[in-house]
Amino acid sequence: MKMTMHIDKDLLKRVMETYGYASKTQAVDMALRELDRKEKLREFGRNGLGLTPDELADAVDPNYNLMAMRIAEIPPKYGK
């Protein structure tokens, strides 16, 4: 859809350079998609995924062990 918009040109330039967008249209499209994605995540937080506890339990691999994964992580090295 073609339209006229008033967008801060310096902000648009920074976003395009930071994220490597080749066009203004691409930058605006991705910004709108990101805002939409964030709102969907908020909705999931407010309303859940719409699964019963049993459905949710079935959706997780029974061999998944969060604590084992945390222990296996290589700790980050800070400083030197």
Beta strands, then each sheet from edge to edge (+ up, - down):
end
